[in-house]
Amino acid sequence: MYLAIDTSTNTAGLALIANGHLVAEDTWCCTRNHSVELLSHTISLLTMTSVDIRDITGIIVARGPGGFNGLRVGLGTAKGLAFGLDVPIVGISTLAAAAYQHAAAGLPVCAVLPAGRTEVAWAIFQGSSGKWQGVLPETVSLPSDIYHCVNSPTIFAGELSENLLHEVRDKFDMLAIIPTQAPISRACALAELGTQRLSEREEDNVATIQPLYLRRPPITQPKSKAAGLRPPHQ
């Protein structure tokens, strides 16, 4: 049985999957409280399903892109569980999981996640030869950059703001396929993608796996030892 962990955004999720079948899933709104809520939700999910933590034989974790704090908490917890239980770990792109929810449609899927006030993280995926593959790699940019890359019917998925949804509809008209009433359920898709990798023994190194931020954290270093010091009184 595998445990999937997604703390990429404020919509966090967990999933248990066994023999390729979803056992249980938990998705909740976690507004920057990942460090407080993740373990309690994990314990609740295991208790609800009567699963002993020692029954977990693999850990699947969303690597990002996403929020810095959430990714750090999710990956740190996943690595701790994998190390403590001595089980394999695999990291999956959050954008790949967001797009995979719509893989059955057979169309390109543009997955979009918020990446600040004006930018978004995005990529385009599509199934090919039985594999879920990236058509365009993950990147962070202004939403307008997406408009130059879509020239055929494409599903838009992920977490699009209302403004971006309106822009996409106006720009692409019938080319943009936006699922209605599609709840965010990345944890299940994450579990399925991770299961595929684990079944092929494509595990990551628990000591070296890192979050996929796509850009540096918004923390600047002083330019010199004296930077930030108050000037002496004149």
C-alpha positions as CSV (number, residue, x, y, z in Angstrom):
1,M,0.0,0.0,0.0
2,Y,1.3,3.4,-1.0
3,L,0.7,6.8,0.7
4,A,0.6,9.9,-1.6
5,I,1.2,13.4,-0.1
6,D,0.4,16.7,-1.8
7,T,1.1,20.0,0.0
8,S,1.9,22.0,-3.1
9,T,-0.8,24.7,-2.7
10,N,-3.4,25.7,-0.2
11,T,-5.5,22.7,-1.4
12,A,-3.7,19.8,0.3
13,G,-4.4,16.2,-0.2
14,L,-3.6,12.6,0.8
15,A,-4.4,9.3,-0.8
16,L,-3.9,5.6,0.0
17,I,-3.6,3.3,-3.0
18,A,-3.2,-0.5,-3.0
19,N,-2.8,-2.8,-6.0
20,G,-3.6,0.1,-8.3
21,H,-6.9,0.9,-6.6
22,L,-7.7,4.0,-4.5
23,V,-8.4,3.0,-0.9
24,A,-9.2,6.5,0.4
25,E,-8.5,10.2,-0.3
26,D,-8.6,13.3,1.8
27,T,-8.5,16.8,0.3
28,W,-8.8,19.9,2.4
29,C,-8.2,23.7,2.4
30,C,-4.9,24.3,4.2
31,T,-4.2,28.0,4.3
32,R,-0.4,28.0,5.1
33,N,-1.0,25.5,8.0
34,H,0.6,22.5,6.3
35,S,3.1,22.0,9.2
36,V,0.2,21.9,11.7
37,E,-2.4,19.9,9.7
38,L,-0.5,17.4,7.6
39,L,0.3,14.8,10.3
40,S,-3.1,15.1,11.9
41,H,-4.8,14.5,8.6
42,T,-2.5,11.6,7.9
43,I,-3.3,9.9,11.2
44,S,-7.0,10.5,10.6
45,L,-6.8,8.9,7.2
46,L,-4.9,5.8,8.5
47,T,-7.3,5.5,11.4
48,M,-10.4,5.8,9.2
49,T,-9.2,3.0,6.9
50,S,-7.8,0.8,9.7
51,V,-4.4,0.9,8.0
52,D,-1.3,0.5,10.2
53,I,1.5,2.9,9.3
54,R,3.8,-0.2,9.0
55,D,1.6,-1.4,6.1
56,I,2.8,1.5,3.9
57,T,5.3,0.1,1.4
58,G,6.0,3.2,-0.6
59,I,5.7,7.0,-0.4
60,I,4.6,9.2,-3.2
61,V,5.0,13.0,-2.9
62,A,4.2,16.1,-5.0
63,R,7.6,17.8,-5.7
64,G,6.1,21.0,-7.0
65,P,6.0,23.6,-8.3
66,G,4.0,25.2,-5.5
67,G,4.3,27.2,-2.3
68,F,7.7,27.1,-0.7
69,N,6.5,26.3,2.8
70,G,4.0,23.7,1.7
71,L,6.5,21.9,-0.5
72,R,9.1,21.9,2.3
73,V,6.7,20.4,4.8
74,G,5.3,17.8,2.4
75,L,8.7,16.6,1.2
76,G,10.2,16.7,4.6
77,T,7.4,14.6,6.0
78,A,7.5,12.2,3.0
79,K,11.3,11.8,3.4
80,G,11.0,11.2,7.1
81,L,8.3,8.5,6.6
82,A,10.3,6.8,3.8
83,F,13.5,6.8,5.9
84,G,11.7,5.6,9.1
85,L,9.7,2.9,7.4
86,D,12.6,1.9,5.1
87,V,10.4,2.1,2.0
88,P,11.0,3.7,-1.5
89,I,10.0,7.2,-2.3
90,V,9.1,8.9,-5.6
91,G,8.5,12.5,-6.4
92,I,5.9,13.6,-9.0
93,S,5.4,17.0,-10.6
94,T,2.4,18.7,-9.2
95,L,1.5,20.0,-12.7
96,A,1.7,16.5,-14.1
97,A,-0.7,15.3,-11.4
98,A,-3.1,18.2,-12.0
99,A,-3.2,17.4,-15.7
100,Y,-3.4,13.6,-15.3
101,Q,-6.9,14.0,-13.8
102,H,-8.0,14.6,-17.4
103,A,-5.8,12.0,-19.2
104,A,-8.8,9.9,-20.3
105,A,-9.9,12.7,-22.7
106,G,-6.9,12.0,-24.9
107,L,-6.3,15.7,-25.5
108,P,-3.4,18.0,-24.5
109,V,-3.9,19.3,-21.0
110,C,-2.5,22.6,-19.9
111,A,-2.0,22.5,-16.1
112,V,-1.8,25.9,-14.3
113,L,-1.0,26.8,-10.7
114,P,-0.6,30.2,-9.1
115,A,2.9,31.4,-8.7
116,G,2.6,34.9,-7.2
117,R,0.5,37.9,-7.9
118,T,1.0,38.1,-11.6
119,E,2.7,34.9,-12.7
120,V,1.6,31.2,-13.0
121,A,3.4,27.9,-13.1
122,W,2.3,25.9,-16.1
123,A,3.1,23.0,-18.5
124,I,1.3,21.0,-21.2
125,F,1.0,17.2,-21.0
126,Q,-0.5,14.5,-23.1
127,G,-0.6,10.7,-23.1
128,S,1.7,9.0,-25.6
129,S,2.4,5.3,-26.1
130,G,0.9,4.6,-22.7
131,K,3.0,7.2,-20.9
132,W,1.9,10.5,-19.5
133,Q,4.5,12.9,-21.0
134,G,5.3,16.6,-21.0
135,V,4.6,18.4,-24.3
136,L,6.0,21.6,-23.0
137,P,8.2,21.7,-19.8
138,E,7.2,23.2,-16.5
139,T,7.9,27.0,-16.3
140,V,6.9,30.1,-14.5
141,S,5.8,33.1,-16.5
142,L,3.1,35.6,-17.2
143,P,-0.2,33.9,-18.3
144,S,0.1,35.6,-21.7
145,D,3.1,33.3,-22.5
146,I,0.6,30.4,-22.6
147,Y,-1.3,31.9,-25.4
148,H,1.5,31.5,-27.9
149,C,1.7,27.7,-27.2
150,V,-1.9,26.5,-27.7
151,N,-3.1,26.0,-31.3
152,S,-5.4,22.9,-31.0
153,P,-8.2,21.9,-28.6
154,T,-6.7,21.8,-25.1
155,I,-8.0,21.1,-21.7
156,F,-7.1,23.8,-19.0
157,A,-6.8,22.3,-15.5
158,G,-5.3,23.1,-12.2
159,E,-6.0,26.2,-10.1
160,L,-6.9,29.0,-12.5
161,S,-8.1,32.3,-11.1
162,E,-11.4,33.7,-12.3
163,N,-9.6,36.4,-14.2
164,L,-7.5,33.9,-16.0
165,L,-10.5,31.7,-16.8
166,H,-12.1,34.7,-18.5
167,E,-8.9,35.5,-20.4
168,V,-8.6,31.9,-21.6
169,R,-12.2,31.7,-22.8
170,D,-11.9,35.1,-24.6
171,K,-8.5,34.2,-26.2
172,F,-9.2,30.6,-27.3
173,D,-13.0,30.4,-27.6
174,M,-13.7,26.8,-28.7
175,L,-10.1,25.6,-28.4
176,A,-10.1,26.0,-24.7
177,I,-11.9,23.1,-22.9
178,I,-12.5,24.0,-19.2
179,P,-14.1,21.2,-17.2
180,T,-17.1,22.3,-15.2
181,Q,-17.5,21.4,-11.6
182,A,-14.2,19.6,-11.5
183,P,-13.0,19.4,-7.9
184,I,-9.3,19.6,-7.2
185,S,-8.3,15.9,-6.6
186,R,-4.6,15.9,-7.3
187,A,-3.8,13.3,-4.6
188,C,-5.5,10.5,-6.4
189,A,-3.8,11.3,-9.7
190,L,-0.5,11.7,-7.8
191,A,-1.0,8.2,-6.3
192,E,-1.6,6.7,-9.8
193,L,1.4,8.4,-11.4
194,G,3.6,7.4,-8.4
195,T,2.3,3.8,-8.5
196,Q,3.4,3.6,-12.1
197,R,6.9,4.6,-11.2
198,L,7.2,2.4,-8.2
199,S,6.0,-0.6,-10.2
200,E,8.9,0.1,-12.6
201,R,11.3,0.5,-9.7
202,E,12.0,4.1,-10.7
203,E,12.4,5.3,-7.1
204,D,14.2,8.5,-6.0
205,N,17.0,8.8,-3.5
206,V,15.4,9.7,-0.1
207,A,18.5,11.7,0.8
208,T,18.8,13.8,-2.3
209,I,15.2,14.3,-3.6
210,Q,14.4,18.1,-3.6
211,P,11.3,20.3,-4.3
212,L,10.8,21.6,-7.7
213,Y,10.4,25.4,-7.1
214,L,11.1,26.6,-10.6
215,R,12.4,29.8,-9.1
216,R,14.4,31.0,-6.0
217,P,12.6,31.7,-2.8
218,P,11.7,35.4,-2.3
219,I,14.6,35.9,0.2
220,T,17.5,38.2,-0.6
221,Q,20.9,37.9,0.9
222,P,22.8,41.0,2.1
223,K,25.2,42.4,-0.5
224,S,27.9,42.8,2.1
225,K,28.5,42.3,5.7
226,A,27.5,45.9,6.4
227,A,24.3,45.7,4.4
228,G,21.2,46.3,6.4
229,L,23.1,48.0,9.2
230,R,22.0,51.5,10.3
231,P,24.3,54.3,9.4
232,P,26.1,55.9,12.3
233,H,24.8,59.0,13.8
234,Q,26.1,62.1,12.1
